[in-house]
Amino acid sequence: MNLTDFTNIKDKKTISINLKDYLGKDCNVFSGRNSGTHLRNILKLNNLDNQENIIVEFNVSDKIYSINSGFFLNLFGNSIRKLGKKEFENKYLFIGENTVVIKRMKSYINDAL
């Protein structure tokens, strides 16, 4: 796992993941269900879902032009359904410069339910 930060916040640990580190060469878009599943496995999100003391921040840089719904839902869909919307939003945070992509990602959460 390519983690950029691991800190303590009020008895919880925060893991920061920079999504641009997982873009392919000369690529600025995350797409495809298989790619979402592949990254889910790389990041071991099933394990992170079960760790109540972990918060995960996904940094969405301006180098990322788009994240399509199929990719997002295969990356996060199981977590959303397992944790529920509110718990998912408290555990998995989307931060960074690209507020347009972040807003779109947040809109996909309801699609998983």
C-alpha positions as a LaTeX table, in Angstrom:
\begin{tabular}{lrrr}
\hline
Residue & $x$ (\AA) & $y$ (\AA) & $z$ (\AA) \\
\hline
Met1 & 0.00 & 0.00 & 0.00 \\
Asn2 & 1.35 & 3.38 & $-0.96$ \\
Leu3 & 0.58 & 5.45 & 2.11 \\
Thr4 & 1.74 & 9.00 & 2.43 \\
Asp5 & 0.77 & 9.65 & 6.03 \\
Phe6 & $-0.20$ & 7.76 & 9.16 \\
Thr7 & $-1.15$ & 9.93 & 12.13 \\
Asn8 & $-3.20$ & 9.76 & 15.35 \\
Ile9 & $-6.37$ & 11.85 & 15.63 \\
Lys10 & $-8.44$ & 11.45 & 18.82 \\
Asp11 & $-7.67$ & 7.75 & 19.28 \\
Lys12 & $-8.07$ & 7.13 & 15.56 \\
Lys13 & $-5.33$ & 6.71 & 13.03 \\
Thr14 & $-5.53$ & 8.44 & 9.68 \\
Ile15 & $-4.12$ & 6.85 & 6.57 \\
Ser16 & $-3.64$ & 9.19 & 3.61 \\
Ile17 & $-3.71$ & 7.70 & 0.13 \\
Asn18 & $-2.77$ & 9.82 & $-2.85$ \\
Leu19 & $-4.90$ & 8.53 & $-5.71$ \\
Lys20 & $-2.63$ & 9.99 & $-8.39$ \\
Asp21 & $-0.02$ & 7.43 & $-7.33$ \\
Tyr22 & $-2.31$ & 4.76 & $-8.82$ \\
Leu23 & $-2.87$ & 6.38 & $-12.20$ \\
Gly24 & $-1.34$ & 4.64 & $-15.18$ \\
Lys25 & 1.43 & 6.24 & $-17.18$ \\
Asp26 & 0.11 & 9.20 & $-19.20$ \\
Cys27 & $-3.35$ & 8.65 & $-17.71$ \\
Asn28 & $-5.54$ & 11.15 & $-15.86$ \\
Val29 & $-8.77$ & 9.14 & $-15.60$ \\
Phe30 & $-9.89$ & 6.27 & $-13.39$ \\
Ser31 & $-12.36$ & 4.09 & $-15.26$ \\
Gly32 & $-13.58$ & 0.54 & $-15.51$ \\
Arg33 & $-15.10$ & $-1.81$ & $-13.01$ \\
Asn34 & $-12.17$ & $-4.21$ & $-13.16$ \\
Ser35 & $-9.75$ & $-1.37$ & $-12.40$ \\
Gly36 & $-11.84$ & $-0.36$ & $-9.38$ \\
Thr37 & $-11.84$ & $-3.93$ & $-8.08$ \\
His38 & $-8.10$ & $-4.22$ & $-8.68$ \\
Leu39 & $-7.34$ & $-1.04$ & $-6.72$ \\
Arg40 & $-9.71$ & $-2.16$ & $-3.93$ \\
Asn41 & $-7.62$ & $-5.31$ & $-3.58$ \\
Ile42 & $-4.32$ & $-3.43$ & $-3.70$ \\
Leu43 & $-5.49$ & $-1.03$ & $-0.97$ \\
Lys44 & $-6.98$ & $-3.89$ & 1.06 \\
Leu45 & $-10.19$ & $-1.96$ & 1.69 \\
Asn46 & $-11.94$ & $-5.08$ & 3.01 \\
Asn47 & $-9.44$ & $-5.07$ & 5.88 \\
Leu48 & $-9.73$ & $-1.32$ & 6.43 \\
Asp49 & $-13.54$ & $-1.57$ & 6.56 \\
Asn50 & $-13.19$ & $-3.79$ & 9.63 \\
Gln51 & $-10.80$ & $-1.50$ & 11.52 \\
Glu52 & $-12.89$ & 0.93 & 13.55 \\
Asn53 & $-9.87$ & 2.96 & 14.68 \\
Ile54 & $-8.80$ & 3.85 & 11.12 \\
Ile55 & $-9.84$ & 6.84 & 9.01 \\
Val56 & $-8.75$ & 6.85 & 5.36 \\
Glu57 & $-8.18$ & 10.09 & 3.46 \\
Phe58 & $-8.11$ & 9.85 & $-0.32$ \\
Asn59 & $-6.30$ & 12.80 & $-1.86$ \\
Val60 & $-7.81$ & 13.73 & $-5.23$ \\
Ser61 & $-5.27$ & 15.94 & $-6.95$ \\
Asp62 & $-5.86$ & 18.21 & $-9.91$ \\
Lys63 & $-3.93$ & 15.65 & $-12.00$ \\
Ile64 & $-7.06$ & 13.45 & $-11.89$ \\
Tyr65 & $-9.54$ & 14.56 & $-14.55$ \\
Ser66 & $-12.28$ & 12.03 & $-13.88$ \\
Ile67 & $-13.33$ & 9.03 & $-11.84$ \\
Asn68 & $-16.22$ & 7.21 & $-13.49$ \\
Ser69 & $-19.05$ & 5.60 & $-11.59$ \\
Gly70 & $-18.17$ & 1.99 & $-12.48$ \\
Phe71 & $-14.65$ & 2.42 & $-11.14$ \\
Phe72 & $-15.86$ & 4.18 & $-7.99$ \\
Leu73 & $-18.60$ & 1.66 & $-7.24$ \\
Asn74 & $-16.28$ & $-1.32$ & $-7.61$ \\
Leu75 & $-13.66$ & 0.44 & $-5.48$ \\
Phe76 & $-16.02$ & 1.56 & $-2.70$ \\
Gly77 & $-19.43$ & $-0.11$ & $-3.25$ \\
Asn78 & $-18.85$ & $-3.01$ & $-0.84$ \\
Ser79 & $-17.63$ & $-0.60$ & 1.83 \\
Ile80 & $-20.64$ & 1.68 & 1.39 \\
Arg81 & $-23.09$ & $-1.21$ & 1.66 \\
Lys82 & $-21.26$ & $-2.75$ & 4.62 \\
Leu83 & $-20.79$ & 0.45 & 6.62 \\
Gly84 & $-23.83$ & 2.42 & 5.51 \\
Lys85 & $-23.67$ & 5.92 & 4.05 \\
Lys86 & $-22.98$ & 7.86 & 7.25 \\
Glu87 & $-20.29$ & 5.51 & 8.59 \\
Phe88 & $-18.67$ & 5.32 & 5.14 \\
Glu89 & $-18.53$ & 9.13 & 4.93 \\
Asn90 & $-16.97$ & 9.28 & 8.41 \\
Lys91 & $-14.36$ & 6.63 & 7.61 \\
Tyr92 & $-13.43$ & 7.40 & 3.99 \\
Leu93 & $-12.72$ & 11.08 & 3.36 \\
Phe94 & $-12.14$ & 12.63 & $-0.05$ \\
Ile95 & $-9.86$ & 15.65 & 0.08 \\
Gly96 & $-7.73$ & 17.63 & $-2.34$ \\
Glu97 & $-7.63$ & 20.25 & $-5.01$ \\
Asn98 & $-10.07$ & 18.74 & $-7.49$ \\
Thr99 & $-13.39$ & 19.67 & $-5.93$ \\
Val100 & $-15.32$ & 18.89 & $-9.13$ \\
Val101 & $-14.20$ & 15.24 & $-9.13$ \\
Ile102 & $-14.68$ & 14.98 & $-5.36$ \\
Lys103 & $-18.25$ & 16.27 & $-5.67$ \\
Arg104 & $-18.96$ & 13.71 & $-8.39$ \\
Met105 & $-17.43$ & 10.92 & $-6.27$ \\
Lys106 & $-19.68$ & 11.84 & $-3.34$ \\
Ser107 & $-22.70$ & 11.71 & $-5.64$ \\
Tyr108 & $-21.89$ & 8.07 & $-6.50$ \\
Ile109 & $-22.29$ & 7.00 & $-2.85$ \\
Asn110 & $-26.09$ & 6.85 & $-3.11$ \\
Asp111 & $-25.77$ & 4.71 & $-6.25$ \\
Ala112 & $-24.17$ & 1.95 & $-4.17$ \\
Leu113 & $-27.11$ & 1.70 & $-1.78$ \\
\hline
\end{tabular}
